[in-house]
C-alpha cells in the first residue's frame, strides 16, 4: 500500500505509529506481535494525534533500530526497513511479514516474552494462545487431539448415524476414522476432541468441552441491560444449526412488501446469510479457549453472531474477504463438509454478501474483538419502515406465520396425524434430545396454532388443532 495512504489511516491489527525511537521496548513488542500474528507495518515519525513530525538523524535512527531488533528479538527477525520522505520530512517504515515463530523478547524469555496483536494493542500470549501457535506450526488442530481416557462408547452413535443417514450417508467405523472422529492412540482408537464436540454424549461433553456450545439471547433495546428471551442449546453445536434459526425467527419480525398485487414476505434478517455465518462460527471457533462460547444476540436494531477465537495466525479480515481460508478445526470442518453444511473453503464471505445484496439487506460488518470474531447484521430496510406480518413472540402482537418446521416437528405432526396420543417425553425419547429441546419444539407448534393440549397436565396429550 502507498505510504501516503498508510500515513493517514488509524492504527489497527497490522498498522502502528510511533513518534520516535526514544523508547525501544514498545517498538520491539510491536514488531514481535506483528510477526506472530498477521504481519504489519510500523511507521516512525507520526505523533499520536496524527501530526507528521518526521525523524531527525534518520540514518542514525535506522541503524539504532536495526541493532535493537538484532539484539532484542529471538529467533532472528529481519523486517524490511526503509526511509520514506513526505512533505520535506523523513520517516522510518518497518514492514514485518507473518513468519514461523513464535518470536519473543530475549530479555523476557521464550514463555513470557511472546506477544500477539489484538486490535491495535500488543498482548502477552497466555498459555492457550501459545498452545494454539504451536499447533499452527505443527499443522495439528486442537480438535484432532485424542481423548486418551475415552472410548467410542462416549460418542452418541445412534444420534450420529441418524445425522449421517439424513444426509444420505452410512456411518461406520472406517468413516469415523477417515473423518478424524476416532483417532489412533497407543494401539487403539479413541475419540478426538472434535468427535466429542460433534457427537459426544452429554456427560462426556460437559467434562471434556463444556464451552463447546451456543447461547442465544434477545435483549430489550440496543444494549444488554434487559433480557426478553434466552436459550442455551443443550445439544451439540450441530443441534444449534437447527435450533438457533428457530430462536431467531421467534424473536425477529416479518415484513410484507406488496408489488403488482403479489405479497412478498421479508424476514428482518437474511436467513441464508445468517445460516452461513452460524455454520462458519461452528466450524472456525477456537474451542480451546475456556469460558467462551458461540453467542447469538438479538437487539432492537441489530443481530450479532460471535465466536471465540481471533482469526487464524497469518490472516487478516482483508484476507478473509479476498477468499483466503485457513482451517482451525480440521475434524469439524471435514465432518461439516461431508454432511453438506459447508462448501468450498474461502467462499463463505462471498455467499454472505451475495445473499444480502440479492435480498436487499445491508451488508454485515465483521469485527475483530481481541480473542473473538463478531458479525453484525442490520435489519432489512422494509423491516425498519415496514408493514408487519409477524412480531417477535416477546412483543404484544402474535400473528402466526407459515414457516418451515424442523425434522423433529414434522415427525411429531405426522404421529398426531395418525391419531397417536404423544407427549413431550415421546418426542424427546424418539429423537434422543433433551426434554427442554422437545418442549421448545412443541411450544413452537402450539404458538403457530398447529397443535393443542387436551386433558389435565399429568394425563393429557397433544393433538392436531381442528
Secondary structure, 3 states (H helix, E strand, C coil): CCHHHHCCCCCECCEEEECCCCCHHHHHHHHHHHHHHCCEEEEECECCCCCECCCCCHHHHHHHHHHHHHHHEECCCCCEEEEEEECCEEEEEEEECCCCCCCEECCCHHHHCEEEEECCEEEECCHHHHHHHHHHHHCCCHHHCECCCCCHHHECHHHHHHHHHHCCCCCCHHHHHHHCCEEEECCEEEEEHHHHHHHECHHHHHHHCCCCCEEEEEECCCCCCCEEEEEECCCCHHHHHHHHHHHHHHCCCEEEEEECCEEEEEECCCHHHHHHHHHHHHHHCCCCCCCCCEEEEECCCCEEEEEECCCCCCCCHHHHHCCCCCCCCHHHHHHHHHCCCCCCCCCHHHHHHHHHHHHCCCCCEEEECCCEEEEEECCCHHHHHCEEEECCCCCCCCCCCCCCCCHHHHHHHHHHHCCCCECHHHHHHHHCCCHHHHHHHHHHHHHCCCEEEECCCCCCEEEECC
